[in-house]
Amino acid sequence: LCLFLAALCAANAAWADEDQDRAISSICEYTKANDRSALRRKLDENRIELRHSYEDIRCGKLSLLRTATLAGAVEAATLIVTKVGRRAVADAEDDGQTAIQWAQKRYDTADAASKSKIKPVLDLMHSKL
């Protein structure tokens, strides 16, 4: 009986991890697609409060706001900044740079097409400081 319960608990933990991975993957995809309503719905369905879990959600190696910046996803970025607050823009991430510093560097070295995607999100970040 003890072995059965231990196996059942391990299986439930694996399913929970798999569900969480799928949810984060969807959140990243909706962010890249600039689909604010789907992003909000996925966060609500999974009871994810960005204010408390923003640092734990990564799209590859990038934060949600950096992912939105590269995609030019201003609607998704607006939702992220609204839910997380100023710290999404102003707090340093793992590399020591804030999202706004990182975005500015990308903007400064980008080609014209990439600049047009990055600029609206960068302007949004500046407006939140």
C-alpha positions in Angstrom: 0.0 0.0 0.0 2.8 2.4 0.9 4.6 1.8 -2.4 1.3 2.3 -4.3 0.7 5.6 -2.6 4.3 6.7 -3.3 3.9 5.8 -6.9 0.6 7.6 -7.2 2.1 10.8 -5.6 5.0 10.7 -8.0 2.7 10.2 -11.0 0.5 13.2 -9.9 3.6 15.4 -9.5 4.8 14.4 -13.0 1.3 15.2 -14.4 1.3 18.6 -12.6 4.7 19.4 -14.0 3.6 18.5 -17.5 0.5 20.6 -17.2 2.5 23.5 -15.9 5.0 23.2 -18.8 2.1 23.2 -21.3 0.6 26.3 -19.6 3.9 28.2 -19.7 4.5 27.1 -23.3 1.0 28.5 -24.2 1.6 31.7 -22.3 4.8 32.2 -24.3 3.1 31.5 -27.6 0.2 33.9 -26.8 2.8 36.5 -25.8 4.7 36.1 -29.1 1.4 36.2 -31.1 0.4 39.4 -29.2 -2.9 37.7 -28.3 -3.8 39.6 -25.1 -7.2 37.9 -24.6 -5.8 34.4 -25.0 -2.9 35.3 -22.7 -5.3 36.6 -20.0 -7.5 33.5 -20.4 -4.6 31.1 -20.0 -3.3 32.9 -16.9 -6.8 32.9 -15.4 -7.5 29.2 -16.3 -4.2 28.2 -14.6 -4.7 30.6 -11.7 -1.3 32.2 -12.4 -0.9 35.6 -10.9 1.9 37.3 -12.8 2.5 39.6 -9.9 3.7 36.6 -7.9 5.2 34.3 -10.5 6.6 36.6 -13.3 10.2 35.8 -12.5 9.5 32.0 -12.7 8.0 32.2 -16.3 10.6 32.0 -19.0 10.2 31.7 -22.8 13.4 29.9 -23.5 15.9 32.1 -21.7 13.8 35.3 -21.9 11.3 36.8 -19.6 7.8 37.4 -20.8 8.4 41.1 -21.3 11.6 40.5 -23.3 9.7 37.9 -25.4 7.0 40.5 -26.1 9.6 43.1 -27.0 11.3 40.9 -29.6 7.9 40.0 -31.1 6.7 43.6 -31.1 3.8 42.4 -29.0 2.6 45.7 -27.5 -0.8 44.4 -26.4 0.8 41.4 -24.6 3.4 43.7 -23.1 0.7 46.1 -21.8 -1.0 43.2 -20.0 2.3 42.0 -18.6 3.3 45.4 -17.3 -0.2 46.0 -15.9 -0.3 42.7 -14.1 3.3 42.8 -12.8 3.8 46.5 -12.3 6.8 48.7 -12.6 9.2 46.0 -11.5 8.7 44.2 -14.8 10.4 47.2 -16.4 12.7 48.5 -13.7 14.1 45.4 -11.8 17.3 43.8 -13.1 16.9 40.3 -14.5 19.4 37.4 -14.3 21.8 39.1 -16.7 21.9 42.3 -14.5 20.0 44.4 -17.0 16.5 45.7 -16.7 14.0 44.9 -19.4 14.2 48.5 -20.6 18.0 48.5 -20.8 17.9 45.2 -22.6 15.2 46.5 -25.1 17.2 49.7 -25.7 20.3 47.7 -26.6 18.3 45.5 -29.0 16.8 48.6 -30.5 20.1 50.4 -30.9 21.6 47.5 -32.8 18.6 46.3 -34.7 17.8 46.7 -38.4 14.9 48.9 -39.5 12.3 46.1 -39.5 13.2 45.0 -36.0 13.3 48.6 -34.8 9.7 49.1 -35.9 8.7 46.0 -33.8 10.7 46.9 -30.7 9.9 50.7 -30.6 6.3 50.5 -29.5 7.1 48.1 -26.6 10.1 50.2 -25.6 7.9 53.4 -25.6 5.4 51.5 -23.4 8.2 50.6 -20.9 9.5 54.2 -20.8 5.9 55.4 -20.1 5.8 53.1 -17.0 8.9 54.5 -15.3 
